[in-house]
Amino acid sequence: MTFRMLWADTRLAYSAPGVNYVTILDPYKAWLPDPFFKGSISTDKLETIHPETYLRISPNGSMICSTRMRVVMNCPMDFHNFPHDTQHCKIKVASYGYTEDDVMFVLSDNPLEVNDNLFTQRFIMDEGPTWNDCRSTTKTGSYSCKSFTLQLKRQTGIYVMEIYIPIAMLVFISFFSELLPPQQILARILMTLVPLMTLTGVCTFYFSTLTAVPYTRAIDVWAGNSCIAIFLTLLRLLLIYIRTPSKAPETNENEAPNNAEDGHVKDISTNTTDSPAHKILEQFLQHAS
């Protein structure tokens, strides 16, 4: 970012024909305000061949100090509606050592200019920044402070491709098990169990990459309801399998013994007629007659 400050110091006014301004590459040789970014994690001034900063002095004593820097800010976020959330990040610029009796910050007509080519993978700027006064009062005095709020709207397209569509596909696959014949109970159970295990693994891995929060997010509700839907489908199939009686193969138990008995009697009668004792008995009856 490029941070600019404008102020007037009549002590440095000059009169030189043909000189519109004087540029000083080492601005610390003159008096400078002492702004700082409240809540910043780190602030680094950019530097190539020379430090990317300058001080420009006009003939009437007006001064411009411009510095290119990299600021890492702390932005508390609310993830209740994640990934359909809009975050409000405040950037506060305050005077560190000079009180309001010495330095008073006043914003220009267009205090913030955003590059049109600036974009992020996850957020877009929903609306223009809003400015507020954030005067800070401590035991050492009151200090001038200005804050502006950036409204960052999360882009949900990448989350639809990464999490919403894959989870929906797993749920639909588990529902397709209802189209299989009831006799193929093992295939139906596997068609529901595999999506449930896959969904559990995907959610565990994906949620480990997100910021841990102590409350339920919108994406947690989606993933949780999907897991419950697949689990209930699996539970229904298991209950059907348990409550369905197994059918044993039908056998004609009554006919088998009777057939065996008839065959046994037939064999006995056949053997009795053809026996030698029966022939001797017939010859004896013939002589007696």
Legacy VTK file of the C-alpha trace (Angstrom):
# vtk DataFile Version 3.0
C-alpha trace
ASCII
DATASET POLYDATA
POINTS 289 float
0.000 0.000 0.000
1.003 3.630 -0.480
0.486 5.804 2.587
0.468 9.576 2.117
0.343 12.415 4.632
-0.148 16.095 3.888
0.497 18.968 6.311
1.895 22.499 6.367
5.079 23.771 7.990
5.611 27.462 7.304
9.146 27.240 8.629
10.164 25.416 5.452
8.493 27.858 3.043
10.823 29.226 0.385
10.824 31.530 -2.603
12.772 30.350 -5.621
11.697 31.234 -9.177
11.069 28.172 -11.340
11.157 25.714 -8.430
7.725 24.130 -7.967
8.753 21.730 -5.216
11.739 20.144 -3.548
11.946 16.377 -3.098
13.890 14.888 -0.220
14.535 11.132 -0.302
15.380 11.057 3.399
12.249 12.499 5.009
13.503 11.963 8.556
15.578 15.125 8.333
12.346 17.117 8.761
9.568 16.992 11.325
7.048 14.205 10.610
3.759 13.134 12.184
3.820 9.826 14.019
0.852 7.770 12.760
0.663 4.034 13.336
-1.782 1.258 12.488
-3.640 0.099 15.566
-4.045 -3.646 15.782
-1.412 -4.355 13.132
0.619 -7.541 13.333
3.563 -6.207 11.340
4.442 -3.109 9.309
7.315 -3.147 6.818
8.483 -0.370 4.552
9.345 -1.490 1.044
12.850 -0.950 -0.235
14.549 -1.595 -3.591
17.659 0.443 -4.454
16.519 3.175 -2.066
13.745 3.177 0.530
10.460 3.759 -1.297
9.610 6.960 0.528
10.012 10.660 -0.132
9.167 14.077 1.279
8.020 16.804 -1.114
8.054 20.457 -0.011
6.141 23.196 -1.856
7.103 26.905 -1.823
4.270 27.788 0.579
5.484 25.215 3.126
2.926 22.475 2.365
4.469 19.030 2.581
3.662 15.583 1.262
5.207 12.437 2.686
4.616 9.269 0.650
5.705 5.789 1.723
5.131 2.345 0.259
4.658 -0.278 2.935
3.292 -3.702 3.669
0.895 -3.935 6.602
-0.446 -7.166 8.057
-3.620 -6.376 9.977
-5.579 -8.310 12.551
-9.218 -8.671 11.493
-11.618 -10.468 13.868
-14.104 -12.441 11.769
-17.483 -14.043 12.356
-17.826 -17.448 10.654
-21.414 -18.304 11.606
-22.521 -17.982 7.947
-19.329 -19.402 6.430
-18.924 -19.701 3.451
-21.768 -17.237 2.784
-20.350 -14.570 5.084
-19.364 -10.939 4.700
-16.519 -9.760 6.903
-16.005 -6.226 8.182
-12.338 -5.411 8.711
-11.418 -2.155 10.406
-8.135 -0.366 9.800
-7.322 2.292 12.374
-4.681 4.982 11.936
-3.846 6.904 15.100
-1.186 9.242 16.405
1.235 7.490 18.707
3.005 10.236 20.634
1.448 13.561 19.636
-1.859 14.403 21.316
-4.719 16.245 19.650
-3.205 19.513 20.825
-0.278 18.840 18.483
-1.652 16.675 15.640
-5.197 16.333 14.342
-5.951 13.900 11.520
-8.317 15.157 8.810
-9.333 13.004 5.852
-9.266 14.211 2.261
-12.257 14.005 -0.080
-11.171 10.624 -1.462
-9.017 9.148 1.284
-8.807 5.599 -0.106
-8.053 4.550 -3.661
-8.310 0.864 -4.520
-6.583 -0.601 -7.544
-9.106 -2.020 -10.011
-6.820 -4.997 -10.685
-6.646 -5.881 -7.005
-8.444 -9.132 -6.216
-8.190 -12.114 -3.946
-9.132 -15.737 -4.459
-11.617 -15.796 -1.594
-13.028 -12.273 -1.197
-14.341 -9.340 -3.162
-14.925 -5.828 -1.877
-18.684 -5.605 -1.477
-19.004 -1.854 -0.934
-16.751 1.141 -0.585
-15.028 1.724 2.753
-16.780 3.705 5.445
-14.882 6.148 7.638
-15.330 6.841 11.332
-13.603 8.736 14.081
-11.866 6.563 16.675
-10.422 9.082 19.109
-8.364 7.327 21.751
-8.238 8.708 25.289
-5.728 7.385 27.795
-4.078 8.618 30.973
-1.521 10.483 28.876
-4.120 12.402 26.845
-6.403 12.208 23.812
-4.992 11.096 20.482
-6.423 11.656 17.032
-7.553 8.503 15.230
-9.366 7.652 12.008
-10.717 4.249 11.035
-12.145 2.865 7.818
-14.067 -0.384 7.416
-13.662 -2.722 4.465
-16.617 -4.980 3.653
-15.221 -8.194 2.213
-17.727 -10.621 0.722
-16.591 -14.216 0.392
-16.801 -15.829 -3.032
-18.738 -19.069 -2.657
-18.002 -20.536 -6.093
-14.825 -22.296 -5.017
-16.590 -23.831 -2.009
-19.397 -25.131 -4.223
-16.832 -27.007 -6.298
-14.724 -28.191 -3.353
-17.316 -29.294 -0.796
-20.975 -28.780 -1.767
-21.061 -30.740 -5.036
-18.922 -33.689 -3.791
-21.074 -34.100 -0.681
-24.290 -33.903 -2.722
-22.968 -36.585 -5.085
-22.222 -38.922 -2.169
-25.737 -38.432 -0.783
-27.325 -39.173 -4.164
-25.220 -42.319 -4.573
-26.448 -43.599 -1.218
-30.054 -42.927 -2.244
-29.559 -44.926 -5.449
-29.277 -48.053 -3.292
-33.080 -47.976 -3.053
-33.249 -48.794 -6.762
-31.515 -52.146 -6.354
-33.618 -55.314 -5.929
-34.435 -56.172 -2.311
-32.673 -59.537 -2.661
-29.317 -57.786 -3.217
-29.109 -56.587 0.355
-25.299 -56.782 0.508
-24.883 -54.567 -2.548
-27.387 -52.081 -1.136
-25.545 -51.889 2.180
-22.164 -51.405 0.491
-23.631 -48.741 -1.783
-24.578 -46.784 1.349
-21.656 -47.631 3.621
-18.945 -46.577 1.150
-20.364 -43.026 0.644
-20.707 -42.646 4.421
-17.064 -43.556 5.025
-15.924 -41.362 2.125
-17.928 -38.400 3.393
-16.488 -38.789 6.879
-12.933 -38.808 5.532
-13.497 -35.836 3.221
-15.065 -33.719 5.968
-12.328 -34.597 8.454
-9.565 -33.622 6.026
-11.252 -30.500 4.639
-12.354 -29.073 7.975
-8.836 -29.500 9.358
-7.707 -26.847 6.850
-10.265 -24.308 8.099
-9.978 -22.015 11.071
-11.152 -23.757 14.229
-14.088 -21.989 15.883
-16.105 -22.880 19.008
-19.488 -22.562 17.275
-21.415 -24.163 14.428
-20.968 -22.785 10.931
-23.281 -23.016 7.934
-20.967 -25.501 6.244
-21.046 -27.663 9.394
-24.844 -27.835 9.163
-24.643 -28.902 5.514
-22.042 -31.604 6.147
-23.753 -32.830 9.318
-27.184 -33.177 7.719
-25.636 -35.010 4.766
-23.953 -37.500 7.109
-27.222 -38.027 8.976
-29.130 -38.623 5.718
-26.681 -41.311 4.585
-26.548 -42.891 8.039
-30.346 -43.113 8.259
-30.439 -44.760 4.840
-27.880 -47.324 6.014
-29.770 -47.885 9.261
-33.002 -48.481 7.357
-31.348 -51.122 5.182
-29.916 -52.890 8.227
-33.309 -52.955 9.937
-34.931 -54.365 6.811
-32.264 -57.066 6.640
-32.746 -57.995 10.302
-36.555 -58.058 10.188
-36.791 -60.026 6.928
-37.053 -63.811 7.733
-34.715 -66.079 5.840
-36.527 -68.657 3.622
-35.144 -72.228 3.813
-35.340 -74.413 0.678
-38.584 -76.395 0.576
-38.223 -80.197 0.936
-40.960 -82.893 0.794
-40.140 -84.586 4.051
-43.320 -86.718 4.090
-42.833 -88.269 0.702
-39.259 -89.332 1.226
-39.924 -91.753 4.123
-43.039 -93.128 2.432
-41.142 -93.748 -0.755
-38.377 -95.345 1.166
-40.863 -97.514 3.091
-42.714 -98.546 -0.071
-39.495 -99.461 -1.709
-38.475 -101.447 1.310
-41.781 -103.341 1.377
-41.601 -103.920 -2.330
-38.141 -105.300 -2.005
-39.253 -107.537 0.839
-42.267 -108.892 -1.052
-40.217 -109.487 -4.138
-37.540 -111.271 -2.205
-40.144 -113.401 -0.359
-41.829 -114.629 -3.575
-38.576 -115.608 -5.201
-37.150 -117.385 -2.119
-36.446 -121.223 -2.155
-38.665 -121.803 0.891
-41.635 -120.450 -0.993
-41.004 -122.877 -3.894
-40.731 -125.904 -1.553
-44.005 -124.888 0.100
-45.763 -124.756 -3.289
-44.490 -128.261 -4.274
-45.673 -129.710 -0.929
-49.147 -128.293 -1.430
-49.347 -129.760 -4.946
-48.480 -133.373 -3.736
-50.925 -133.093 -0.894
-53.717 -132.203 -3.269
LINES 1 290
289 0 1 2 3 4 5 6 7 8 9 10 11 12 13 14 15 16 17 18 19 20 21 22 23 24 25 26 27 28 29 30 31 32 33 34 35 36 37 38 39 40 41 42 43 44 45 46 47 48 49 50 51 52 53 54 55 56 57 58 59 60 61 62 63 64 65 66 67 68 69 70 71 72 73 74 75 76 77 78 79 80 81 82 83 84 85 86 87 88 89 90 91 92 93 94 95 96 97 98 99 100 101 102 103 104 105 106 107 108 109 110 111 112 113 114 115 116 117 118 119 120 121 122 123 124 125 126 127 128 129 130 131 132 133 134 135 136 137 138 139 140 141 142 143 144 145 146 147 148 149 150 151 152 153 154 155 156 157 158 159 160 161 162 163 164 165 166 167 168 169 170 171 172 173 174 175 176 177 178 179 180 181 182 183 184 185 186 187 188 189 190 191 192 193 194 195 196 197 198 199 200 201 202 203 204 205 206 207 208 209 210 211 212 213 214 215 216 217 218 219 220 221 222 223 224 225 226 227 228 229 230 231 232 233 234 235 236 237 238 239 240 241 242 243 244 245 246 247 248 249 250 251 252 253 254 255 256 257 258 259 260 261 262 263 264 265 266 267 268 269 270 271 272 273 274 275 276 277 278 279 280 281 282 283 284 285 286 287 288
